[in-house]
Amino acid sequence: MCDVLPFPLARRVGKIRDVASKLVAKTTERSADYYFSQVSEALVAQLSKIGIPDHEQDEQIGAFWSAVNQEVARLSYRGTGSHDPRGAA
């Protein structure tokens, strides 16, 4: 018997950036929630298909969403205007 070690979801930078940018673009909380559930279901299906146990799926998906939230925060910060540390003087 062998163990399957998937590439950590929280290290899939391209996927994280893609999901974060799509979340930021959602105009309502309802559409963001729906997108969140769709992505989560797809990730569960992928991990289940390769035989990852449920407890590890939860850890992987939790770490993925944490990374997505960090990217959303980064995107939101970047979009708030000037970041000149000298202020608006």
All heavy atoms as an XYZ file, in Angstrom:
688
protein
N       0.845     -1.184      0.000
C       0.000      0.000      0.000
C       0.888      1.244      0.000
O       1.941      1.275      0.618
C      -0.894     -0.016      1.242
C      -1.892      1.064      1.257
S      -3.147      0.691      2.496
C      -3.797      2.283      2.726
N       0.446      2.274     -0.682
C       1.215      3.513     -0.740
C       0.336      4.680     -0.307
O      -0.885      4.606     -0.337
C       1.766      3.743     -2.128
S       0.502      4.086     -3.354
N       0.989      5.740      0.084
C       0.288      6.967      0.451
C       0.335      7.935     -0.722
O       1.371      8.091     -1.372
C       0.938      7.639      1.661
C       0.744      6.842      2.937
O      -0.238      6.095      3.022
O       1.588      6.990      3.850
N      -0.790      8.578     -0.983
C      -0.847      9.609     -2.013
C      -0.621     10.949     -1.334
O      -1.306     11.294     -0.379
C      -2.217      9.596     -2.733
C      -2.309     10.757     -3.711
C      -2.433      8.277     -3.438
N       0.367     11.678     -1.816
C       0.665     12.995     -1.267
C       0.347     14.036     -2.334
O       1.144     14.262     -3.246
C       2.142     13.091     -0.859
C       2.604     12.091      0.194
C       4.114     12.184      0.374
C       1.895     12.334      1.505
N      -0.811     14.669     -2.218
C      -1.160     15.676     -3.226
C      -0.337     16.940     -3.041
O       0.148     17.231     -1.945
C      -2.634     15.963     -2.941
C      -2.768     15.719     -1.473
C      -1.822     14.575     -1.178
N      -0.168     17.674     -4.122
C       0.476     18.981     -4.011
C      -0.426     19.835     -3.138
O      -1.635     19.899     -3.361
C       0.645     19.611     -5.397
C       1.500     20.828     -5.387
C       2.883     20.716     -5.336
C       0.938     22.089     -5.412
C       3.691     21.844     -5.319
C       1.737     23.222     -5.393
C       3.116     23.101     -5.346
N       0.106     20.464     -2.094
C      -0.748     21.224     -1.166
C      -1.573     22.288     -1.879
O      -1.038     23.074     -2.670
C       0.255     21.863     -0.203
C       1.489     21.036     -0.320
C       1.514     20.522     -1.737
N      -2.863     22.305     -1.604
C      -3.752     23.275     -2.233
C      -3.336     24.706     -1.917
O      -3.486     25.598     -2.752
C      -5.195     23.048     -1.783
C      -5.861     21.749     -2.226
C      -7.273     21.663     -1.642
C      -5.914     21.647     -3.731
N      -2.809     24.926     -0.732
C      -2.423     26.272     -0.323
C      -1.184     26.769     -1.067
O      -0.832     27.940     -0.972
C      -2.168     26.318      1.177
N      -0.548     25.909     -1.848
C       0.629     26.297     -2.639
C       0.298     26.448     -4.124
O       1.175     26.716     -4.921
C       1.736     25.254     -2.484
C       2.146     24.997     -1.072
C       3.130     26.035     -0.624
N       3.445     25.795      0.776
C       4.629     25.967      1.282
N       5.607     26.374      0.530
N       4.838     25.755      2.558
N      -0.963     26.250     -4.472
C      -1.381     26.385     -5.870
C      -1.682     27.860     -6.145
O      -2.829     28.287     -6.198
C      -2.590     25.500     -6.149
C      -2.256     24.018     -6.045
C      -3.426     23.138     -6.336
N      -3.899     23.369     -7.695
C      -5.020     22.878     -8.181
N      -5.789     22.122     -7.425
N      -5.384     23.124     -9.418
N      -0.627     28.629     -6.309
C      -0.715     30.083     -6.383
C      -1.628     30.543     -7.523
O      -2.425     31.462     -7.353
C       0.691     30.712     -6.499
C       0.607     32.214     -6.667
C       1.529     30.346     -5.288
N      -1.513     29.919     -8.673
C      -2.350     30.317     -9.802
C      -3.822     30.125     -9.506
O      -4.649     31.002     -9.793
N      -4.167     29.001     -8.915
C      -5.559     28.714     -8.556
C      -6.037     29.691     -7.488
O      -7.155     30.207     -7.556
C      -5.677     27.268     -8.065
C      -7.039     26.849     -7.604
C      -7.955     26.628     -8.772
C      -9.261     25.978     -8.311
N     -10.220     25.912     -9.400
N      -5.201     29.961     -6.514
C      -5.550     30.886     -5.434
C      -5.825     32.281     -5.992
O      -6.837     32.899     -5.669
C      -4.436     30.923     -4.369
C      -4.414     29.596     -3.608
C      -4.605     32.102     -3.421
C      -3.173     29.356     -2.798
N      -4.945     32.752     -6.870
C      -5.130     34.084     -7.454
C      -6.380     34.149     -8.316
O      -7.108     35.147     -8.303
C      -3.903     34.474     -8.265
C      -2.719     34.803     -7.399
C      -1.515     35.192     -8.212
N      -0.411     35.534     -7.314
C       0.839     35.581     -7.686
N       1.177     35.333     -8.948
N       1.771     35.883     -6.819
N      -6.635     33.084     -9.073
C      -7.814     33.036     -9.931
C      -9.095     33.089     -9.098
O      -9.997     33.886     -9.367
C      -7.781     31.770    -10.790
C      -8.967     31.667    -11.718
O      -9.196     32.609    -12.504
O      -9.661     30.625    -11.670
N      -9.171     32.258     -8.075
C     -10.359     32.218     -7.217
C     -10.539     33.547     -6.491
O     -11.645     34.084     -6.420
C     -10.273     31.033     -6.223
C     -11.354     31.119     -5.157
C     -10.369     29.706     -6.974
N      -9.449     34.106     -5.981
C      -9.533     35.382     -5.259
C     -10.032     36.500     -6.172
O     -10.903     37.286     -5.776
C      -8.174     35.747     -4.668
N      -9.504     36.570     -7.384
C      -9.944     37.638     -8.284
C     -11.403     37.480     -8.670
O     -12.131     38.466     -8.801
C      -9.053     37.708     -9.523
O      -9.214     36.562    -10.325
N     -11.854     36.250     -8.818
C     -13.267     36.024     -9.130
C     -14.152     36.367     -7.935
O     -15.247     36.899     -8.113
C     -13.489     34.587     -9.593
C     -12.917     34.338    -10.974
C     -13.078     32.903    -11.409
C     -12.458     32.699    -12.791
N     -12.452     31.301    -13.193
N     -13.685     36.066     -6.729
C     -14.456     36.425     -5.534
C     -14.578     37.937     -5.394
O     -15.652     38.454     -5.076
C     -13.812     35.848     -4.280
C     -14.213     34.445     -3.877
C     -13.412     34.005     -2.651
C     -15.690     34.342     -3.603
N     -13.485     38.639     -5.624
C     -13.497     40.103     -5.517
C     -14.464     40.700     -6.530
O     -15.120     41.708     -6.259
C     -12.069     40.665     -5.696
C     -12.074     42.167     -5.877
C     -11.200     40.281     -4.512
N     -14.589     40.070     -7.680
C     -15.451     40.588     -8.743
C     -16.940     40.329     -8.494
O     -17.786     40.933     -9.160
C     -15.047     39.977    -10.077
N     -17.269     39.457     -7.557
C     -18.681     39.165     -7.268
C     -19.345     40.409     -6.695
O     -18.800     41.080     -5.833
C     -18.819     37.991     -6.294
C     -18.251     36.682     -6.809
C     -18.965     36.220     -8.045
C     -18.349     34.946     -8.587
N     -18.847     34.578     -9.883
N     -20.554     40.692     -7.195
C     -21.232     41.926     -6.802
C     -22.150     41.759     -5.600
O     -22.551     42.750     -5.003
C     -22.036     42.492     -7.986
O     -22.946     41.490     -8.443
C     -21.109     42.906     -9.119
N     -22.490     40.512     -5.268
C     -23.347     40.290     -4.107
C     -22.745     39.201     -3.226
O     -21.973     38.356     -3.693
C     -24.768     39.850     -4.519
O     -24.704     38.568     -5.144
C     -25.418     40.857     -5.450
N     -23.117     39.237     -1.971
C     -22.653     38.206     -1.046
C     -23.208     36.844     -1.441
O     -22.534     35.829     -1.307
C     -23.078     38.560      0.382
C     -22.465     37.650      1.407
C     -22.741     38.096      2.834
O     -22.995     39.290      3.054
O     -22.696     37.233      3.716
N     -24.416     36.848     -1.954
C     -25.034     35.590     -2.380
C     -24.240     34.931     -3.510
O     -23.989     33.726     -3.483
C     -26.473     35.844     -2.823
C     -27.215     34.595     -3.193
C     -28.650     34.891     -3.530
N     -29.343     33.671     -3.889
C     -30.556     33.621     -4.342
N     -31.257     34.725     -4.484
N     -31.110     32.477     -4.655
N     -23.824     35.721     -4.484
C     -23.049     35.138     -5.585
C     -21.670     34.695     -5.112
O     -21.146     33.671     -5.568
C     -22.947     36.102     -6.764
O     -22.239     37.255     -6.414
N     -21.079     35.424     -4.179
C     -19.790     35.022     -3.616
C     -19.928     33.720     -2.832
O     -19.073     32.827     -2.947
C     -19.232     36.128     -2.726
N     -20.995     33.596     -2.057
C     -21.236     32.362     -1.302
C     -21.433     31.171     -2.231
O     -20.937     30.074     -1.974
C     -22.456     32.509     -0.389
C     -22.207     33.404      0.797
O     -21.022     33.689      1.103
O     -23.195     33.839      1.424
N     -22.174     31.392     -3.316
C     -22.409     30.322     -4.279
C     -21.094     29.903     -4.932
O     -20.799     28.712     -5.055
C     -23.416     30.763     -5.340
C     -23.696     29.697     -6.368
C     -24.474     28.591     -6.041
C     -23.178     29.780     -7.654
C     -24.724     27.588     -6.969
C     -23.417     28.793     -8.587
C     -24.199     27.702     -8.243
O     -24.434     26.715     -9.164
N     -20.276     30.867     -5.315
C     -18.978     30.560     -5.920
C     -18.091     29.808     -4.925
O     -17.431     28.834     -5.281
C     -18.298     31.839     -6.399
C     -16.982     31.580     -7.084
C     -16.930     30.897     -8.296
C     -15.778     32.005     -6.525
C     -15.721     30.647     -8.924
C     -14.567     31.759     -7.151
C     -14.540     31.082     -8.342
O     -13.354     30.818     -8.959
N     -18.094     30.243     -3.676
C     -17.340     29.569     -2.623
C     -17.745     28.095     -2.526
O     -16.897     27.206     -2.478
C     -17.581     30.276     -1.281
C     -16.997     29.573     -0.101
C     -15.703     29.830      0.304
C     -17.744     28.650      0.620
C     -15.160     29.174      1.409
C     -17.211     27.988      1.719
C     -15.911     28.260      2.108
N     -19.052     27.836     -2.515
C     -19.518     26.450     -2.396
C     -19.157     25.637     -3.633
O     -18.796     24.459     -3.522
C     -21.018     26.395     -2.112
O     -21.754     26.884     -3.208
N     -19.221     26.255     -4.818
C     -18.865     25.539     -6.048
C     -17.388     25.152     -6.043
O     -17.028     24.021     -6.393
C     -19.171     26.397     -7.279
C     -20.636     26.614     -7.511
C     -21.354     25.331     -7.928
O     -20.897     24.222     -7.744
N     -22.505     25.503     -8.489
N     -16.526     26.067     -5.658
C     -15.093     25.780     -5.620
C     -14.802     24.719     -4.556
O     -14.042     23.776     -4.802
C     -14.278     27.067     -5.349
C     -12.805     26.758     -5.090
C     -14.420     28.026     -6.523
N     -15.429     24.843     -3.395
C     -15.213     23.869     -2.327
C     -15.637     22.470     -2.761
O     -14.914     21.497     -2.524
C     -15.971     24.278     -1.061
O     -15.433     25.467     -0.536
N     -16.791     22.366     -3.403
C     -17.262     21.057     -3.879
C     -16.310     20.464     -4.907
O     -16.030     19.261     -4.885
C     -18.663     21.188     -4.475
C     -19.741     21.405     -3.446
C     -21.113     21.667     -4.076
O     -21.314     21.324     -5.260
O     -21.970     22.217     -3.372
N     -15.790     21.296     -5.802
C     -14.849     20.812     -6.815
C     -13.552     20.326     -6.167
O     -13.008     19.280     -6.564
C     -14.557     21.912     -7.828
N     -13.080     21.040     -5.157
C     -11.861     20.619     -4.467
C     -12.071     19.301     -3.726
O     -11.209     18.420     -3.762
C     -11.389     21.711     -3.502
C     -10.893     23.001     -4.148
C     -10.612     24.055     -3.081
C      -9.670     22.761     -5.014
N     -13.211     19.163     -3.066
C     -13.528     17.909     -2.370
C     -13.571     16.757     -3.367
O     -13.022     15.674     -3.121
C     -14.864     18.018     -1.593
C     -15.357     16.659     -1.137
C     -14.705     18.944     -0.395
N     -14.198     16.984     -4.509
C     -14.288     15.937     -5.532
C     -12.901     15.529     -6.024
O     -12.618     14.337     -6.181
C     -15.153     16.415     -6.691
N     -12.028     16.512     -6.255
C     -10.670     16.212     -6.722
C      -9.900     15.396     -5.685
O      -9.250     14.403     -6.017
C      -9.902     17.500     -6.999
C     -10.352     18.244     -8.210
C      -9.656     19.603     -8.338
O      -8.768     19.948     -7.547
N     -10.066     20.385     -9.329
N      -9.973     15.827     -4.431
C      -9.237     15.136     -3.379
C      -9.821     13.750     -3.092
O      -9.077     12.803     -2.825
C      -9.199     15.988     -2.110
C      -8.422     17.300     -2.230
C      -8.539     18.107     -0.942
C      -6.968     17.060     -2.578
N     -11.126     13.619     -3.160
C     -11.766     12.320     -2.958
C     -11.377     11.345     -4.058
O     -11.131     10.157     -3.798
C     -13.283     12.459     -2.919
O     -13.688     13.179     -1.790
N     -11.329     11.848     -5.267
C     -11.009     11.017     -6.433
C      -9.636     10.362     -6.298
O      -9.445      9.225     -6.724
C     -11.074     11.856     -7.699
C     -10.865     11.084     -8.969
C     -11.023     11.976    -10.183
C     -10.820     11.206    -11.468
N     -10.975     12.075    -12.645
N      -8.686     11.070     -5.700
C      -7.351     10.496     -5.555
C      -7.159      9.785     -4.213
O      -6.060      9.333     -3.903
C      -6.250     11.548     -5.785
C      -6.329     12.689     -4.779
C      -6.283     12.058     -7.206
C      -5.183     13.678     -4.859
N      -8.225      9.690     -3.427
C      -8.190      8.887     -2.204
C      -7.689      9.572     -0.954
O      -7.233      8.904     -0.027
N      -7.788     10.883     -0.892
C      -7.346     11.612      0.297
C      -8.419     11.471      1.383
O      -9.599     11.692      1.125
C      -7.111     13.103     -0.030
C      -6.091     13.259     -1.162
C      -6.681     13.881      1.203
C      -4.738     12.651     -0.878
N      -8.025     11.095      2.605
C      -9.002     10.941      3.695
C      -9.715     12.258      4.020
O      -9.156     13.344      3.820
C      -8.166     10.483      4.891
C      -6.803     10.188      4.382
C      -6.665     10.795      3.028
N     -10.930     12.140      4.545
C     -11.757     13.311      4.836
C     -11.063     14.328      5.735
O     -11.146     15.532      5.489
C     -13.080     12.897      5.480
C     -14.008     12.207      4.503
O     -13.759     12.285      3.280
O     -14.992     11.594      4.963
N     -10.394     13.860      6.785
C      -9.755     14.814      7.704
C      -8.647     15.609      7.012
O      -8.474     16.792      7.280
C      -9.219     14.098      8.951
C      -8.028     13.225      8.695
N      -8.145     11.946      8.188
C      -6.710     13.452      8.860
C      -6.938     11.415      8.059
N      -6.044     12.312      8.457
N      -7.931     14.982      6.087
C      -6.896     15.716      5.369
C      -7.507     16.636      4.317
O      -6.979     17.720      4.049
C      -5.896     14.773      4.706
C      -4.744     15.548      4.107
C      -3.520     14.706      3.842
O      -3.327     13.682      4.507
O      -2.751     15.103      2.957
N      -8.626     16.237      3.739
C      -9.330     17.116      2.809
C      -9.715     18.404      3.516
O      -9.532     19.494      2.968
C     -10.598     16.436      2.266
C     -10.341     15.315      1.307
C     -11.631     14.683      0.822
O     -12.673     15.328      0.777
N     -11.551     13.419      0.452
N     -10.255     18.268      4.725
C     -10.645     19.454      5.495
C      -9.455     20.373      5.747
O      -9.560     21.601      5.607
C     -11.275     19.049      6.831
C     -12.616     18.367      6.681
O     -13.232     18.478      5.596
O     -13.059     17.719      7.645
N      -8.313     19.793      6.108
C      -7.115     20.587      6.360
C      -6.646     21.287      5.087
O      -6.332     22.480      5.107
C      -5.993     19.703      6.897
C      -6.215     19.197      8.303
C      -5.128     18.230      8.745
O      -4.031     18.224      8.137
O      -5.380     17.477      9.699
N      -6.603     20.538      3.992
C      -6.143     21.090      2.714
C      -7.060     22.228      2.239
O      -6.575     23.282      1.817
C      -6.110     19.993      1.640
C      -5.018     18.986      1.820
C      -3.688     19.513      1.341
O      -3.604     20.273      0.376
N      -2.633     19.118      2.016
N      -8.352     21.998      2.325
C      -9.305     23.000      1.848
C      -9.305     24.220      2.762
O      -9.390     25.359      2.295
C     -10.702     22.379      1.664
C     -10.629     21.365      0.509
C     -11.761     23.436      1.405
C     -11.857     20.514      0.334
N      -9.185     24.000      4.060
C      -9.085     25.128      4.992
C      -7.866     25.982      4.710
O      -7.938     27.224      4.707
N      -6.729     25.341      4.451
C      -5.500     26.080      4.136
C      -5.642     26.809      2.805
O      -5.156     27.941      2.654
C      -4.307     25.122      4.101
N      -6.312     26.191      1.849
C      -6.548     26.836      0.552
C      -7.363     28.110      0.733
O      -6.997     29.169      0.227
C      -7.267     25.869     -0.390
C      -7.687     26.486     -1.692
C      -6.786     26.637     -2.725
C      -8.993     26.922     -1.881
C      -7.171     27.216     -3.926
C      -9.395     27.500     -3.078
C      -8.474     27.642     -4.108
N      -8.478     28.030      1.482
C      -9.328     29.204      1.660
C      -8.632     30.285      2.476
O      -8.860     31.476      2.265
C     -10.685     28.822      2.259
C     -11.558     28.215      1.219
C     -11.999     26.932      1.164
C     -12.081     28.869      0.045
N     -12.758     26.747      0.025
C     -12.828     27.911     -0.674
C     -11.982     30.151     -0.466
C     -13.473     28.211     -1.867
C     -12.622     30.456     -1.658
C     -13.361     29.487     -2.347
N      -7.758     29.891      3.378
C      -6.975     30.874      4.117
C      -6.065     31.645      3.158
O      -5.964     32.876      3.229
C      -6.143     30.173      5.192
O      -5.341     31.082      5.884
N      -5.430     30.917      2.242
C      -4.569     31.567      1.244
C      -5.394     32.450      0.306
O      -4.954     33.545     -0.068
C      -3.799     30.513      0.450
N      -6.590     31.999     -0.063
C      -7.462     32.819     -0.911
C      -7.843     34.101     -0.174
O      -7.816     35.189     -0.758
C      -8.726     32.033     -1.343
C      -9.755     32.960     -1.989
C      -8.356     30.907     -2.294
N      -8.182     33.992      1.099
C      -8.548     35.186      1.880
C      -7.388     36.173      1.962
O      -7.596     37.391      1.901
C      -9.019     34.789      3.278
C     -10.390     34.176      3.260
O     -11.187     34.430      2.365
N     -10.680     33.344      4.252
N      -6.170     35.669      2.093
C      -5.006     36.552      2.109
C      -4.849     37.265      0.768
O      -4.530     38.456      0.716
C      -3.743     35.764      2.432
C      -3.687     35.283      3.862
C      -2.491     34.383      4.129
O      -1.684     34.113      3.237
N      -2.370     33.915      5.359
N      -5.091     36.536     -0.313
C      -4.992     37.136     -1.645
C      -6.103     38.159     -1.865
O      -5.871     39.220     -2.460
C      -5.034     36.049     -2.722
C      -4.910     36.561     -4.132
C      -3.558     37.178     -4.474
O      -2.595     37.037     -3.702
O      -3.465     37.817     -5.539
N      -7.295     37.870     -1.378
C      -8.404     38.835     -1.478
C      -8.028     40.116     -0.736
O      -8.247     41.221     -1.239
C      -9.722     38.235     -0.937
C     -10.766     39.310     -0.706
C     -10.250     37.165     -1.888
N      -7.465     39.967      0.450
C      -7.043     41.142      1.219
C      -5.977     41.925      0.462
O      -6.017     43.165      0.408
C      -6.520     40.719      2.587
N      -5.031     41.215     -0.157
C      -3.987     41.881     -0.926
C      -4.586     42.635     -2.108
O      -4.237     43.790     -2.368
C      -2.958     40.863     -1.421
C      -1.738     41.485     -2.075
C      -0.806     40.439     -2.663
N      -1.354     39.828     -3.856
C      -1.391     40.391     -5.060
N      -0.934     41.607     -5.229
N      -1.893     39.759     -6.095
N      -5.511     41.978     -2.815
C      -6.161     42.624     -3.955
C      -6.976     43.834     -3.512
O      -6.986     44.862     -4.191
C      -7.058     41.632     -4.695
C      -6.356     40.521     -5.463
C      -7.367     39.508     -5.972
C      -5.521     41.083     -6.594
N      -7.651     43.711     -2.396
C      -8.468     44.812     -1.881
C      -7.598     45.978     -1.457
O      -7.931     47.136     -1.712
C      -9.318     44.335     -0.701
O     -10.203     43.328     -1.112
N      -6.480     45.686     -0.823
C      -5.558     46.744     -0.398
C      -4.992     47.464     -1.610
O      -4.906     48.676     -1.639
C      -4.423     46.152      0.437
C      -3.390     47.172      0.835
C      -3.649     48.099      1.836
C      -2.158     47.216      0.196
C      -2.702     49.051      2.191
C      -1.207     48.156      0.546
C      -1.480     49.069      1.548
O      -0.552     50.003      1.899
N      -4.629     46.682     -2.610
C      -4.046     47.252     -3.821
C      -5.024     48.180     -4.533
O      -4.628     49.153     -5.144
C      -3.614     46.123     -4.760
C      -2.740     46.592     -5.887
C      -2.185     45.461     -6.662
N      -3.202     45.028     -7.615
C      -3.112     43.952     -8.355
N      -2.082     43.153     -8.250
N      -4.061     43.650     -9.219
N      -6.304     47.902     -4.388
C      -7.306     48.695     -5.083
C      -7.820     49.895     -4.316
O      -8.733     50.573     -4.768
N      -7.227     50.227     -3.158
C      -7.759     51.319     -2.342
C      -7.108     52.661     -2.608
O      -7.347     53.622     -1.895
C      -7.628     50.997     -0.834
O      -6.264     50.755     -0.525
C      -8.487     49.818     -0.448
N      -6.262     52.765     -3.605
C      -5.663     54.057     -3.934
C      -4.187     54.098     -3.632
O      -3.506     53.091     -3.645
N      -3.702     55.285     -3.316
C      -2.275     55.491     -3.095
C      -1.817     54.817     -1.807
O      -2.520     54.822     -0.802
C      -1.978     56.983     -3.005
O      -0.618     57.177     -2.657
N      -0.621     54.268     -1.861
C      -0.036     53.629     -0.684
C       1.284     54.308     -0.343
O       2.204     53.697      0.179
C       0.170     52.133     -0.947
C      -1.092     51.462     -1.327
N      -2.148     51.311     -0.472
C      -1.490     50.929     -2.492
C      -3.146     50.703     -1.082
N      -2.777     50.459     -2.324
N       1.351     55.591     -0.645
C       2.540     56.374     -0.364
C       2.658     56.558      1.139
O       1.766     57.136      1.769
C       2.446     57.724     -1.060
C       3.725     58.532     -0.974
O       4.594     58.178     -0.141
O       3.844     59.512     -1.722
N       3.721     56.052      1.754
C       3.844     56.171      3.229
C       3.986     57.613      3.710
O       3.830     57.888      4.887
C       5.104     55.351      3.536
C       5.859     55.284      2.272
C       4.850     55.380      1.156
N       4.246     58.553      2.795
C       4.386     59.960      3.199
C       3.028     60.641      3.351
O       2.938     61.767      3.780
C       5.211     60.709      2.155
C       6.652     60.192      2.097
C       7.385     60.812      0.949
N       6.799     60.279     -0.279
C       7.094     60.672     -1.498
N       7.976     61.641     -1.670
N       6.544     60.142     -2.555
N       1.959     59.938      2.962
C       0.628     60.523      3.104
C       0.250     61.382      1.919
O       0.871     61.357      0.864
N      -0.805     62.178      2.090
C      -1.333     62.979      1.001
C      -0.913     64.436      1.114
O      -1.604     65.333      0.674
C      -2.859     62.876      1.003
N       0.211     64.680      1.716
C       0.672     66.052      1.957
C       0.982     66.810      0.717
O       1.340     66.592     -0.280
C       1.898     66.047      2.861
